[in-house]
């Protein structure tokens, strides 16, 4: 979080997209932490809200506080381990929708820029060819207007703030980003980044399943 971050989580009901005896799939709202924060006043989060309704909820992965969209949780230790491997081995496939400042060109492309933590300015991440870890993102433009571009993003790796820094590196920061956007690009009510789809193998059947959360912006 940025140093002056004020946590004001949205008071909205859980949006459960799917559940069975092994997994729970949820549409996380923007502004809600995935897990409890370290500082006082940041205990309210998606996993604790879920556990209040479904006691056996187990964390598998995270989304940034400001990002909305599809998250999957496990309901057994076995499912948690299986799903964890889906992400670690990059078998899980995700797509995001973003609105970015400026005209992202061409209409599709591939970004291969290594990332690492900008330690003096944490939690910022930065491109670093000497110390960064590999990070790749594909993009495909959906629509344009006079000042912004709507784009679908396909992360091929899962680095912290990857999509946000990769878009910034193209000169097109994601709208409303409290860490990386400036000026007019910052003047939006939320970070315009949404985890639209998640596809992975089901821990029981082994079959590929896909979940979608409609984008609200």
N, C-alpha and C positions, 0 to 999 in steps of 0.2 A: 504494500500500500504506500501511497505517497505520504510524506510526513504529516500533512495537515488533513489527512483523510478523516472524515466524519462518517461513522457507520450508522446508516438509517435504513435498515432492511425493510423491504416492502411487506405490508400486511395483506398478503393474498393467500388464498387456499392452495393446497397442494394440487398440482396438475399432473396426475399420474396417467401416463400414456399407455402403459401395459404392465401387468404383473402376473406371475405364476408362482409356483412354490420354490423357484430357484432365482428369479431375477425380478427387479422392479425398474421400470424405465420412467423417467420424470422429465418434464419440461421445466428447467430451472429458470426462475425469473432473474432479470438483471438486478444487480444491487444486493444480492443475497450471497453470502459466503457459502462455499461448498462444505467446508469444515470449520470448526471453531477457530477464531483468531487467537493470537498469543496475548493480546492486550485486553485489559478490562473492558467490558461492554461489547464484546464481540463473540459471545457464546451462541447467539442465535444464528443458525445455519441450516442448510438444506438437510444434512444428514441427521441433525438432532430433531428437526421437524418430522422427518420420515420415521425416525425411531420412536417418536411419541405416538405414531399411528400404527407402525409396523415394527415391533420390537426387535425383529431379527435382521434389520437392515445393516448391511456391511458395505463400507466404502470400497470402490474399485479404482476410480480416477477422479479428477477434479476439473472444474472450469473456473476461470478467473471470476472474481466477484462481479465485475461489471459485464460479463458475458452471459447471455441467456442461451437456452436451448437444451438439447438432448443430453441427459446423463443416465448411466446405467449403474445400478447397485445390485449386490448379491444378497441372497438370503441364507446361504450356507457357506461354511468355510471352503468346501470343495468348489462351489461355484465361484467364490471370490478368487481362489487360486487359478482356476481355469480362465476366468475373464482377465485377470491380471496378465496372464501369458498372452492373451489375444492382443493386448496393448503393447506389451514388451516386445513381442515378436513381430509387431506391425501387421498383424492379420486383421485388426480392427480398422475399418475405413470410415473416415469422417469427412463431411462437407460442411462448410460454413457459408453464410451470406454476410456480406459487409457493405456498408456505404463508405466510400473514401472521398477525400477532398481532391479535386482536380480531375484531369482526364488521364486515366490509366490506359496506357497504350503499350503494345498493340492489343487486339481483342482477347488474346490468350497468351500465356507465357509460363516460363518456369524460372523460379528463383532458387539459387544455390549459394547461400551466404551463411557462413558459420557464425554462431552466436555465443556470447558469454555474458556474465553479469558485469554491469558497470558498477563496480564495488563502491566508489565514492558517492554514487547517486542511486543506490539501491531503492526500490526494486527494479530500476531500469535495466534493461538488457541492451546489448549493442553488438554490431557486427565487428568481429575480430578474427582476421585471417591467421593470426599466429596462435592464439589461445582458445578460439571458439570451437564449439562442438558442431559437427555437421548438421545443417538444417536446410530442408528443401520444401518448397511450396509451389504448387501449380495454381494458376488462376484462369478464369474465364469470365469475360465481361458479360453482364446480363442487360444493363441499360445505362444510359447516360442522360444527364441534363446539362444545363449551362455551366454548373460549377462542380458537380459531383459525379461519381461513377458507382453504380451498383455492380458488385462482383461476387462470383462464387469462388471460394477458396478451398483447395484440396491439400491439406498438410500431409506431407509424406514422412515427416518426423514430428516429434512432439516436444519441442523445446519451449521453455517458459517464454511467454509473450511473442512466440514465433511469428504469428500472423501480423501482429501489431508492428513489430520491428521490420518485417519484410515489406509491408506496405509503406512504411515510413521511408525505407531505403529506395523505393520507387518514386519518392517525392509525393506520395499520396497517403497521408496519415488517415487512419480510420476516424470518422467523425465522432466527436464527443469523447475522445480518448483523454482521460485526465492526466495521463503520464506523457504521452508522445505528441498530442495535437496542440496547436497553438492558434491564436487569433480566431478567425472565422471558423476554422475547422473544429475548434473546441466548443463553439456556441450551440451545442445540441444537448437535449435533456438526458441522454444516456450514451454509453459506448454503442455504436452501431455495428455490433458483431454478434452473430447468432449461430449457434451450433445447430444446423438444420437437419442433418441425417447422421445416423450411426449404424453401421453394418458390421456384424461379427458372427461367430459361431455360437450357437446356444449350448450352454454347458451340459445339458442332458442329451439332446438329440444329435448334437454336432452339426446340425444344419445351419446354413447361413440365414440370419434373420436381419431385417432392417427396420429402423424406427425413424419417424419424421416428426418434427415439431415445427408448425408453420411460423414463419418469420413475421414479427409484429410491426416491423418498420419498413 
